[in-house]
Amino acid sequence: MSAGATDFEALLRQALAPVEPPADMVQRLESTLVSLTELAQEELDSWELSAMRDPRNWVRPAAAAVVGMTAGTALVLLRVRARHRMRKQRSKNAVELVERTFQDAFEEARRILRRR
């Protein structure tokens, strides 16, 4: 019985081994998020206010707003997380690290919104 258990443990270890993501995954994810935010912004820009009188027309702009906000938030988090190690090295304590992280997130959100 122990041979079967050993085999099962080995198979389980092999199945749960960490997998390295592709090297360009972060760049692909970032470019996808940027294109989603731009497409959502274009959809909202092209919408006419006169069409908003009919509630049936609210679906597309609402969906574009949700997609744009979600992709923009994910983009901010991705970029802030990428610079985490540098902020951690520069910070003297946890409070300063939190302050720097919030400041970085605010500045990144401002940069993304400025492009629009």
Phi, psi and omega in degrees: 000328183290333178294320178293321178294321179295317178298318180296317179296319179295317178297319179295317178299318180294320182290328184261014179294140180298144180243129178284131177288160178301149184297326184265013184298318182296317179295320179294318179296316180297317180293325177294316179295321178297315181294324177296317179294321179293318178296319178295320179295318178297319179298317180291324179293327183278352184282137180266135181294331181294333179283350183282353179294328181268119182300338178293339180272001184279346186294310183297311179293326178294317178296319178296322179294318180294314179297317180296316180292319181294313180293321178296318178296317178297323178295316177299312181297320179297315181289322178293318179296326180295331181261011184297316183299319180295317179295323181295321179291325182279340183277143180272332181209179185293324180295317179294324177296317178296317178300313180296322180294314178296320179296317178297317179296318179297315180295321179293319177297320178297319178297318181293318180291329180294328179293337185279000000 
